[in-house]
Amino acid sequence: MPKWTMVQALNNALELELEQDERVLIFGEDVGLNGGVFRVTDGLQAKFGERRVFDTPLAESGIIGTAVGMAVYGLRPVPEIQFAGFSFVSFNQIASQATKMRLRSGGVFTVPLVIRAPFGGGVRTPELHGDSVEAFYMHMQGIKVVIPSNPYDAKGLLHAAIADPDPVLFLEHMKLYRSIRQDVPAERYEVALGKAAVAQEGSDITVISYGAMLHVALQAAELIAKEDGASVEVVDLRTISPLDEATIAASVSKTGRAVVVNEAPRAGGVAAEVIAVINEQCLYSLLKPVARVTCPDTPFPVPSIEDAFVPTAVRIAAAIRETLKP
């Protein structure tokens, strides 16, 4: 079994989809000849030709508008927005067209569209490149939002997303592209959308996160185990819309304590929604109020100070310790 980075796993998933389904098309800024900014689509145009994998103008609204039309008429487009912060230019096409078509047509038309976009801090990007935008789309009904934390899940989730009959926003944290290698099957498989995973079993407290922050949460859990002797369960959401409320509730009901971590700003974020779910379903199991660790409610900063902006294992460990107090 090959040991792949997330870039390699995603590239393999796209290659298999192009091979097995002639309706699949890949397009976006520099995804063809150059293979994308992070080389996720590297080699695909050479193998499948310019009619299946092609470059577009720098016009995100045009990219997504075109993709919606393709999807309505039977194709399975997988457009790439070069960085998730650029997706606001296509917000109307996503919110007013892609997510509404099933309802508007009474189920006659669906939009099997997967929008891929990199995001996230830790790699010293310029303005609008590192922004975590997922909360905007979590509030948008009619679209699923997927954020993998490892190569195995990334490939399986992408296969499942392309097979889904409705729109999917597939966000890929830039820091994870080449920082992790993992055994990944070369054949096609699916990881179910809307299903979280318990990344680490524990008994004293639950930490819930996703994407790159999942690994920071695991580092914090290791720190707590070594220094405090506490057992930390870590839950990987994998899909933030729809949330796997059953897995969240089962874990928190077992441990009685929880910390929720997201890289995005605090107000109205994924952490806030997860805490609401916990309060609704686990209130009588809670031994302490749920804590959250997030970025501040400010724009993503310049590269020189982003280490002070993005949550760290030390910050998460401090929240765990506070929540573990009697």
KEDREN-356408 format. One record per residue (C-alpha): residue number from 1; x, y, z. Coordinates in steps of 0.25 Angstrom, whole numbers, always signed. Example, Ala and Ser with C-alpha at 12.3 -4.5 7.8 and 13.67 -1.06 7.14 Angstrom:
<rs>
<r><i>1</i><east>+49</east><north>-18</north><up>+31</up></r>
<r><i>2</i><east>+55</east><north>-4</north><up>+29</up></r>
</rs>
This chain:
<rs>
<r><i>1</i><east>+0</east><north>+0</north><up>+0</up></r>
<r><i>2</i><east>+6</east><north>+14</north><up>-4</up></r>
<r><i>3</i><east>+9</east><north>+24</north><up>+7</up></r>
<r><i>4</i><east>+4</east><north>+37</north><up>+1</up></r>
<r><i>5</i><east>+3</east><north>+51</north><up>+5</up></r>
<r><i>6</i><east>-10</east><north>+58</north><up>+4</up></r>
<r><i>7</i><east>-6</east><north>+64</north><up>-9</up></r>
<r><i>8</i><east>-3</east><north>+50</north><up>-15</up></r>
<r><i>9</i><east>-16</east><north>+44</north><up>-9</up></r>
<r><i>10</i><east>-25</east><north>+55</north><up>-15</up></r>
<r><i>11</i><east>-18</east><north>+54</north><up>-28</up></r>
<r><i>12</i><east>-20</east><north>+39</north><up>-29</up></r>
<r><i>13</i><east>-35</east><north>+41</north><up>-25</up></r>
<r><i>14</i><east>-37</east><north>+51</north><up>-36</up></r>
<r><i>15</i><east>-29</east><north>+42</north><up>-46</up></r>
<r><i>16</i><east>-38</east><north>+30</north><up>-43</up></r>
<r><i>17</i><east>-51</east><north>+39</north><up>-44</up></r>
<r><i>18</i><east>-46</east><north>+44</north><up>-58</up></r>
<r><i>19</i><east>-43</east><north>+30</north><up>-62</up></r>
<r><i>20</i><east>-56</east><north>+24</north><up>-57</up></r>
<r><i>21</i><east>-66</east><north>+35</north><up>-61</up></r>
<r><i>22</i><east>-66</east><north>+43</north><up>-73</up></r>
<r><i>23</i><east>-75</east><north>+53</north><up>-67</up></r>
<r><i>24</i><east>-64</east><north>+58</north><up>-58</up></r>
<r><i>25</i><east>-57</east><north>+70</north><up>-62</up></r>
<r><i>26</i><east>-47</east><north>+78</north><up>-54</up></r>
<r><i>27</i><east>-44</east><north>+93</north><up>-57</up></r>
<r><i>28</i><east>-39</east><north>+106</north><up>-50</up></r>
<r><i>29</i><east>-28</east><north>+115</north><up>-49</up></r>
<r><i>30</i><east>-15</east><north>+108</north><up>-53</up></r>
<r><i>31</i><east>-20</east><north>+94</north><up>-51</up></r>
<r><i>32</i><east>-16</east><north>+89</north><up>-65</up></r>
<r><i>33</i><east>-2</east><north>+91</north><up>-70</up></r>
<r><i>34</i><east>+3</east><north>+95</north><up>-56</up></r>
<r><i>35</i><east>-4</east><north>+85</north><up>-48</up></r>
<r><i>36</i><east>-10</east><north>+95</north><up>-38</up></r>
<r><i>37</i><east>-3</east><north>+104</north><up>-28</up></r>
<r><i>38</i><east>+0</east><north>+92</north><up>-19</up></r>
<r><i>39</i><east>+1</east><north>+82</north><up>-31</up></r>
<r><i>40</i><east>-12</east><north>+74</north><up>-27</up></r>
<r><i>41</i><east>-16</east><north>+73</north><up>-41</up></r>
<r><i>42</i><east>-2</east><north>+71</north><up>-46</up></r>
<r><i>43</i><east>-1</east><north>+62</north><up>-59</up></r>
<r><i>44</i><east>-16</east><north>+61</north><up>-60</up></r>
<r><i>45</i><east>-17</east><north>+69</north><up>-73</up></r>
<r><i>46</i><east>-6</east><north>+62</north><up>-79</up></r>
<r><i>47</i><east>-13</east><north>+49</north><up>-77</up></r>
<r><i>48</i><east>-28</east><north>+53</north><up>-80</up></r>
<r><i>49</i><east>-26</east><north>+65</north><up>-89</up></r>
<r><i>50</i><east>-31</east><north>+79</north><up>-89</up></r>
<r><i>51</i><east>-45</east><north>+76</north><up>-91</up></r>
<r><i>52</i><east>-46</east><north>+69</north><up>-77</up></r>
<r><i>53</i><east>-35</east><north>+77</north><up>-69</up></r>
<r><i>54</i><east>-34</east><north>+92</north><up>-73</up></r>
<r><i>55</i><east>-30</east><north>+105</north><up>-69</up></r>
<r><i>56</i><east>-40</east><north>+117</north><up>-67</up></r>
<r><i>57</i><east>-39</east><north>+132</north><up>-66</up></r>
<r><i>58</i><east>-37</east><north>+139</north><up>-53</up></r>
<r><i>59</i><east>-51</east><north>+140</north><up>-50</up></r>
<r><i>60</i><east>-57</east><north>+131</north><up>-39</up></r>
<r><i>61</i><east>-71</east><north>+135</north><up>-41</up></r>
<r><i>62</i><east>-70</east><north>+130</north><up>-55</up></r>
<r><i>63</i><east>-63</east><north>+118</north><up>-51</up></r>
<r><i>64</i><east>-74</east><north>+114</north><up>-41</up></r>
<r><i>65</i><east>-86</east><north>+119</north><up>-50</up></r>
<r><i>66</i><east>-81</east><north>+111</north><up>-61</up></r>
<r><i>67</i><east>-79</east><north>+99</north><up>-52</up></r>
<r><i>68</i><east>-94</east><north>+100</north><up>-47</up></r>
<r><i>69</i><east>-99</east><north>+100</north><up>-62</up></r>
<r><i>70</i><east>-90</east><north>+88</north><up>-65</up></r>
<r><i>71</i><east>-95</east><north>+80</north><up>-52</up></r>
<r><i>72</i><east>-110</east><north>+83</north><up>-55</up></r>
<r><i>73</i><east>-109</east><north>+77</north><up>-69</up></r>
<r><i>74</i><east>-102</east><north>+64</north><up>-65</up></r>
<r><i>75</i><east>-87</east><north>+66</north><up>-63</up></r>
<r><i>76</i><east>-80</east><north>+65</north><up>-50</up></r>
<r><i>77</i><east>-70</east><north>+77</north><up>-50</up></r>
<r><i>78</i><east>-59</east><north>+78</north><up>-39</up></r>
<r><i>79</i><east>-55</east><north>+93</north><up>-40</up></r>
<r><i>80</i><east>-43</east><north>+98</north><up>-32</up></r>
<r><i>81</i><east>-44</east><north>+112</north><up>-25</up></r>
<r><i>82</i><east>-29</east><north>+115</north><up>-24</up></r>
<r><i>83</i><east>-30</east><north>+119</north><up>-9</up></r>
<r><i>84</i><east>-43</east><north>+119</north><up>-1</up></r>
<r><i>85</i><east>-42</east><north>+133</north><up>+2</up></r>
<r><i>86</i><east>-45</east><north>+136</north><up>-12</up></r>
<r><i>87</i><east>-58</east><north>+129</north><up>-12</up></r>
<r><i>88</i><east>-66</east><north>+141</north><up>-7</up></r>
<r><i>89</i><east>-65</east><north>+146</north><up>-22</up></r>
<r><i>90</i><east>-74</east><north>+134</north><up>-25</up></r>
<r><i>91</i><east>-82</east><north>+135</north><up>-13</up></r>
<r><i>92</i><east>-95</east><north>+138</north><up>-21</up></r>
<r><i>93</i><east>-93</east><north>+126</north><up>-30</up></r>
<r><i>94</i><east>-92</east><north>+117</north><up>-19</up></r>
<r><i>95</i><east>-103</east><north>+123</north><up>-9</up></r>
<r><i>96</i><east>-113</east><north>+127</north><up>-20</up></r>
<r><i>97</i><east>-111</east><north>+116</north><up>-30</up></r>
<r><i>98</i><east>-104</east><north>+104</north><up>-26</up></r>
<r><i>99</i><east>-110</east><north>+102</north><up>-13</up></r>
<r><i>100</i><east>-124</east><north>+106</north><up>-17</up></r>
<r><i>101</i><east>-126</east><north>+98</north><up>-30</up></r>
<r><i>102</i><east>-132</east><north>+85</north><up>-24</up></r>
<r><i>103</i><east>-142</east><north>+93</north><up>-16</up></r>
<r><i>104</i><east>-145</east><north>+103</north><up>-28</up></r>
<r><i>105</i><east>-148</east><north>+91</north><up>-37</up></r>
<r><i>106</i><east>-156</east><north>+83</north><up>-28</up></r>
<r><i>107</i><east>-145</east><north>+72</north><up>-29</up></r>
<r><i>108</i><east>-144</east><north>+72</north><up>-44</up></r>
<r><i>109</i><east>-130</east><north>+77</north><up>-44</up></r>
<r><i>110</i><east>-119</east><north>+74</north><up>-35</up></r>
<r><i>111</i><east>-105</east><north>+80</north><up>-35</up></r>
<r><i>112</i><east>-94</east><north>+70</north><up>-33</up></r>
<r><i>113</i><east>-83</east><north>+80</north><up>-32</up></r>
<r><i>114</i><east>-70</east><north>+79</north><up>-23</up></r>
<r><i>115</i><east>-63</east><north>+92</north><up>-21</up></r>
<r><i>116</i><east>-49</east><north>+89</north><up>-16</up></r>
<r><i>117</i><east>-41</east><north>+100</north><up>-9</up></r>
<r><i>118</i><east>-28</east><north>+101</north><up>+0</up></r>
<r><i>119</i><east>-28</east><north>+110</north><up>+12</up></r>
<r><i>120</i><east>-22</east><north>+111</north><up>+26</up></r>
<r><i>121</i><east>-10</east><north>+117</north><up>+34</up></r>
<r><i>122</i><east>+3</east><north>+112</north><up>+37</up></r>
<r><i>123</i><east>+10</east><north>+114</north><up>+23</up></r>
<r><i>124</i><east>+12</east><north>+129</north><up>+23</up></r>
<r><i>125</i><east>+2</east><north>+133</north><up>+12</up></r>
<r><i>126</i><east>-2</east><north>+147</north><up>+8</up></r>
<r><i>127</i><east>-15</east><north>+153</north><up>+10</up></r>
<r><i>128</i><east>-28</east><north>+145</north><up>+7</up></r>
<r><i>129</i><east>-20</east><north>+133</north><up>+5</up></r>
<r><i>130</i><east>-20</east><north>+127</north><up>+19</up></r>
<r><i>131</i><east>-34</east><north>+131</north><up>+23</up></r>
<r><i>132</i><east>-43</east><north>+120</north><up>+29</up></r>
<r><i>133</i><east>-57</east><north>+123</north><up>+22</up></r>
<r><i>134</i><east>-64</east><north>+110</north><up>+26</up></r>
<r><i>135</i><east>-74</east><north>+116</north><up>+36</up></r>
<r><i>136</i><east>-80</east><north>+125</north><up>+24</up></r>
<r><i>137</i><east>-83</east><north>+112</north><up>+17</up></r>
<r><i>138</i><east>-88</east><north>+104</north><up>+29</up></r>
<r><i>139</i><east>-99</east><north>+114</north><up>+30</up></r>
<r><i>140</i><east>-103</east><north>+112</north><up>+16</up></r>
<r><i>141</i><east>-113</east><north>+101</north><up>+14</up></r>
<r><i>142</i><east>-112</east><north>+92</north><up>+2</up></r>
<r><i>143</i><east>-97</east><north>+90</north><up>+2</up></r>
<r><i>144</i><east>-88</east><north>+80</north><up>+10</up></r>
<r><i>145</i><east>-75</east><north>+85</north><up>+15</up></r>
<r><i>146</i><east>-64</east><north>+75</north><up>+17</up></r>
<r><i>147</i><east>-50</east><north>+77</north><up>+23</up></r>
<r><i>148</i><east>-41</east><north>+65</north><up>+24</up></r>
<r><i>149</i><east>-30</east><north>+64</north><up>+34</up></r>
<r><i>150</i><east>-21</east><north>+53</north><up>+27</up></r>
<r><i>151</i><east>-18</east><north>+47</north><up>+14</up></r>
<r><i>152</i><east>-26</east><north>+34</north><up>+16</up></r>
<r><i>153</i><east>-39</east><north>+42</north><up>+19</up></r>
<r><i>154</i><east>-36</east><north>+53</north><up>+8</up></r>
<r><i>155</i><east>-36</east><north>+42</north><up>-3</up></r>
<r><i>156</i><east>-49</east><north>+35</north><up>+2</up></r>
<r><i>157</i><east>-56</east><north>+48</north><up>+5</up></r>
<r><i>158</i><east>-53</east><north>+53</north><up>-9</up></r>
<r><i>159</i><east>-58</east><north>+41</north><up>-15</up></r>
<r><i>160</i><east>-71</east><north>+42</north><up>-7</up></r>
<r><i>161</i><east>-73</east><north>+56</north><up>-10</up></r>
<r><i>162</i><east>-72</east><north>+54</north><up>-25</up></r>
<r><i>163</i><east>-82</east><north>+43</north><up>-24</up></r>
<r><i>164</i><east>-92</east><north>+52</north><up>-16</up></r>
<r><i>165</i><east>-104</east><north>+58</north><up>-24</up></r>
<r><i>166</i><east>-103</east><north>+71</north><up>-17</up></r>
<r><i>167</i><east>-92</east><north>+82</north><up>-16</up></r>
<r><i>168</i><east>-80</east><north>+80</north><up>-7</up></r>
<r><i>169</i><east>-70</east><north>+90</north><up>-2</up></r>
<r><i>170</i><east>-57</east><north>+82</north><up>+0</up></r>
<r><i>171</i><east>-47</east><north>+90</north><up>+8</up></r>
<r><i>172</i><east>-32</east><north>+86</north><up>+8</up></r>
<r><i>173</i><east>-23</east><north>+91</north><up>+19</up></r>
<r><i>174</i><east>-10</east><north>+96</north><up>+12</up></r>
<r><i>175</i><east>-1</east><north>+92</north><up>+24</up></r>
<r><i>176</i><east>-6</east><north>+77</north><up>+23</up></r>
<r><i>177</i><east>-3</east><north>+76</north><up>+8</up></r>
<r><i>178</i><east>+11</east><north>+70</north><up>+10</up></r>
<r><i>179</i><east>+13</east><north>+70</north><up>+25</up></r>
<r><i>180</i><east>+7</east><north>+56</north><up>+27</up></r>
<r><i>181</i><east>+9</east><north>+43</north><up>+20</up></r>
<r><i>182</i><east>-1</east><north>+31</north><up>+22</up></r>
<r><i>183</i><east>-4</east><north>+18</north><up>+16</up></r>
<r><i>184</i><east>-15</east><north>+20</north><up>+6</up></r>
<r><i>185</i><east>-21</east><north>+9</north><up>-3</up></r>
<r><i>186</i><east>-18</east><north>+12</north><up>-18</up></r>
<r><i>187</i><east>-32</east><north>+7</north><up>-22</up></r>
<r><i>188</i><east>-45</east><north>+15</north><up>-20</up></r>
<r><i>189</i><east>-52</east><north>+15</north><up>-7</up></r>
<r><i>190</i><east>-61</east><north>+25</north><up>+0</up></r>
<r><i>191</i><east>-61</east><north>+31</north><up>+14</up></r>
<r><i>192</i><east>-76</east><north>+35</north><up>+17</up></r>
<r><i>193</i><east>-79</east><north>+50</north><up>+17</up></r>
<r><i>194</i><east>-86</east><north>+55</north><up>+30</up></r>
<r><i>195</i><east>-79</east><north>+44</north><up>+39</up></r>
<r><i>196</i><east>-68</east><north>+48</north><up>+50</up></r>
<r><i>197</i><east>-57</east><north>+39</north><up>+55</up></r>
<r><i>198</i><east>-51</east><north>+37</north><up>+68</up></r>
<r><i>199</i><east>-37</east><north>+40</north><up>+66</up></r>
<r><i>200</i><east>-32</east><north>+36</north><up>+80</up></r>
<r><i>201</i><east>-40</east><north>+29</north><up>+91</up></r>
<r><i>202</i><east>-40</east><north>+35</north><up>+105</up></r>
<r><i>203</i><east>-49</east><north>+36</north><up>+117</up></r>
<r><i>204</i><east>-47</east><north>+49</north><up>+125</up></r>
<r><i>205</i><east>-50</east><north>+60</north><up>+114</up></r>
<r><i>206</i><east>-53</east><north>+61</north><up>+99</up></r>
<r><i>207</i><east>-46</east><north>+71</north><up>+90</up></r>
<r><i>208</i><east>-53</east><north>+73</north><up>+77</up></r>
<r><i>209</i><east>-47</east><north>+79</north><up>+64</up></r>
<r><i>210</i><east>-44</east><north>+77</north><up>+49</up></r>
<r><i>211</i><east>-34</east><north>+79</north><up>+38</up></r>
<r><i>212</i><east>-20</east><north>+84</north><up>+43</up></r>
<r><i>213</i><east>-25</east><north>+87</north><up>+57</up></r>
<r><i>214</i><east>-28</east><north>+72</north><up>+59</up></r>
<r><i>215</i><east>-13</east><north>+70</north><up>+59</up></r>
<r><i>216</i><east>-11</east><north>+81</north><up>+69</up></r>
<r><i>217</i><east>-22</east><north>+76</north><up>+78</up></r>
<r><i>218</i><east>-15</east><north>+62</north><up>+78</up></r>
<r><i>219</i><east>-2</east><north>+69</north><up>+82</up></r>
<r><i>220</i><east>-9</east><north>+76</north><up>+93</up></r>
<r><i>221</i><east>-15</east><north>+62</north><up>+97</up></r>
<r><i>222</i><east>-1</east><north>+56</north><up>+98</up></r>
<r><i>223</i><east>+4</east><north>+68</north><up>+106</up></r>
<r><i>224</i><east>-8</east><north>+66</north><up>+116</up></r>
<r><i>225</i><east>-5</east><north>+51</north><up>+117</up></r>
<r><i>226</i><east>+10</east><north>+53</north><up>+120</up></r>
<r><i>227</i><east>+9</east><north>+65</north><up>+130</up></r>
<r><i>228</i><east>-5</east><north>+63</north><up>+136</up></r>
<r><i>229</i><east>-8</east><north>+48</north><up>+135</up></r>
<r><i>230</i><east>-22</east><north>+51</north><up>+129</up></r>
<r><i>231</i><east>-28</east><north>+43</north><up>+117</up></r>
<r><i>232</i><east>-33</east><north>+52</north><up>+106</up></r>
<r><i>233</i><east>-42</east><north>+47</north><up>+95</up></r>
<r><i>234</i><east>-41</east><north>+54</north><up>+82</up></r>
<r><i>235</i><east>-52</east><north>+55</north><up>+71</up></r>
<r><i>236</i><east>-49</east><north>+58</north><up>+57</up></r>
<r><i>237</i><east>-62</east><north>+65</north><up>+51</up></r>
<r><i>238</i><east>-57</east><north>+62</north><up>+36</up></r>
<r><i>239</i><east>-70</east><north>+68</north><up>+31</up></r>
<r><i>240</i><east>-75</east><north>+81</north><up>+38</up></r>
<r><i>241</i><east>-88</east><north>+82</north><up>+30</up></r>
<r><i>242</i><east>-96</east><north>+73</north><up>+33</up></r>
<r><i>243</i><east>-90</east><north>+71</north><up>+47</up></r>
<r><i>244</i><east>-89</east><north>+57</north><up>+53</up></r>
<r><i>245</i><east>-97</east><north>+60</north><up>+65</up></r>
<r><i>246</i><east>-98</east><north>+46</north><up>+70</up></r>
<r><i>247</i><east>-83</east><north>+44</north><up>+71</up></r>
<r><i>248</i><east>-81</east><north>+57</north><up>+78</up></r>
<r><i>249</i><east>-92</east><north>+54</north><up>+88</up></r>
<r><i>250</i><east>-87</east><north>+40</north><up>+90</up></r>
<r><i>251</i><east>-73</east><north>+45</north><up>+93</up></r>
<r><i>252</i><east>-77</east><north>+57</north><up>+102</up></r>
<r><i>253</i><east>-87</east><north>+48</north><up>+110</up></r>
<r><i>254</i><east>-76</east><north>+38</north><up>+113</up></r>
<r><i>255</i><east>-65</east><north>+48</north><up>+118</up></r>
<r><i>256</i><east>-74</east><north>+59</north><up>+123</up></r>
<r><i>257</i><east>-65</east><north>+70</north><up>+119</up></r>
<r><i>258</i><east>-61</east><north>+77</north><up>+106</up></r>
<r><i>259</i><east>-52</east><north>+86</north><up>+98</up></r>
<r><i>260</i><east>-55</east><north>+90</north><up>+84</up></r>
<r><i>261</i><east>-45</east><north>+96</north><up>+75</up></r>
<r><i>262</i><east>-46</east><north>+103</north><up>+62</up></r>
<r><i>263</i><east>-35</east><north>+111</north><up>+54</up></r>
<r><i>264</i><east>-46</east><north>+121</north><up>+49</up></r>
<r><i>265</i><east>-50</east><north>+134</north><up>+57</up></r>
<r><i>266</i><east>-58</east><north>+132</north><up>+70</up></r>
<r><i>267</i><east>-71</east><north>+139</north><up>+67</up></r>
<r><i>268</i><east>-81</east><north>+130</north><up>+60</up></r>
<r><i>269</i><east>-71</east><north>+119</north><up>+57</up></r>
<r><i>270</i><east>-72</east><north>+104</north><up>+56</up></r>
<r><i>271</i><east>-68</east><north>+103</north><up>+71</up></r>
<r><i>272</i><east>-80</east><north>+111</north><up>+75</up></r>
<r><i>273</i><east>-89</east><north>+102</north><up>+67</up></r>
<r><i>274</i><east>-83</east><north>+89</north><up>+73</up></r>
<r><i>275</i><east>-84</east><north>+95</north><up>+87</up></r>
<r><i>276</i><east>-99</east><north>+98</north><up>+84</up></r>
<r><i>277</i><east>-101</east><north>+83</north><up>+80</up></r>
<r><i>278</i><east>-94</east><north>+79</north><up>+93</up></r>
<r><i>279</i><east>-103</east><north>+88</north><up>+102</up></r>
<r><i>280</i><east>-115</east><north>+82</north><up>+95</up></r>
<r><i>281</i><east>-112</east><north>+68</north><up>+96</up></r>
<r><i>282</i><east>-102</east><north>+66</north><up>+107</up></r>
<r><i>283</i><east>-106</east><north>+76</north><up>+118</up></r>
<r><i>284</i><east>-108</east><north>+67</north><up>+129</up></r>
<r><i>285</i><east>-95</east><north>+59</north><up>+126</up></r>
<r><i>286</i><east>-86</east><north>+72</north><up>+127</up></r>
<r><i>287</i><east>-78</east><north>+74</north><up>+139</up></r>
<r><i>288</i><east>-72</east><north>+87</north><up>+134</up></r>
<r><i>289</i><east>-76</east><north>+98</north><up>+124</up></r>
<r><i>290</i><east>-70</east><north>+95</north><up>+110</up></r>
<r><i>291</i><east>-58</east><north>+103</north><up>+106</up></r>
<r><i>292</i><east>-54</east><north>+107</north><up>+92</up></r>
<r><i>293</i><east>-40</east><north>+111</north><up>+86</up></r>
<r><i>294</i><east>-41</east><north>+119</north><up>+74</up></r>
<r><i>295</i><east>-34</east><north>+130</north><up>+66</up></r>
<r><i>296</i><east>-37</east><north>+144</north><up>+70</up></r>
<r><i>297</i><east>-48</east><north>+152</north><up>+64</up></r>
<r><i>298</i><east>-39</east><north>+160</north><up>+55</up></r>
<r><i>299</i><east>-34</east><north>+158</north><up>+41</up></r>
<r><i>300</i><east>-24</east><north>+148</north><up>+38</up></r>
<r><i>301</i><east>-10</east><north>+155</north><up>+41</up></r>
<r><i>302</i><east>+2</east><north>+157</north><up>+33</up></r>
<r><i>303</i><east>+12</east><north>+145</north><up>+33</up></r>
<r><i>304</i><east>+21</east><north>+150</north><up>+44</up></r>
<r><i>305</i><east>+11</east><north>+149</north><up>+55</up></r>
<r><i>306</i><east>+2</east><north>+138</north><up>+50</up></r>
<r><i>307</i><east>+8</east><north>+128</north><up>+61</up></r>
<r><i>308</i><east>+2</east><north>+137</north><up>+71</up></r>
<r><i>309</i><east>-12</east><north>+137</north><up>+64</up></r>
<r><i>310</i><east>-14</east><north>+122</north><up>+61</up></r>
<r><i>311</i><east>-18</east><north>+112</north><up>+73</up></r>
<r><i>312</i><east>-6</east><north>+105</north><up>+78</up></r>
<r><i>313</i><east>-4</east><north>+92</north><up>+86</up></r>
<r><i>314</i><east>-1</east><north>+100</north><up>+99</up></r>
<r><i>315</i><east>-13</east><north>+108</north><up>+97</up></r>
<r><i>316</i><east>-22</east><north>+96</north><up>+96</up></r>
<r><i>317</i><east>-15</east><north>+89</north><up>+107</up></r>
<r><i>318</i><east>-18</east><north>+101</north><up>+116</up></r>
<r><i>319</i><east>-33</east><north>+100</north><up>+112</up></r>
<r><i>320</i><east>-33</east><north>+85</north><up>+115</up></r>
<r><i>321</i><east>-26</east><north>+88</north><up>+129</up></r>
<r><i>322</i><east>-36</east><north>+98</north><up>+133</up></r>
<r><i>323</i><east>-48</east><north>+89</north><up>+128</up></r>
<r><i>324</i><east>-42</east><north>+78</north><up>+136</up></r>
<r><i>325</i><east>-43</east><north>+85</north><up>+149</up></r>
<r><i>326</i><east>-53</east><north>+81</north><up>+159</up></r>
</rs>
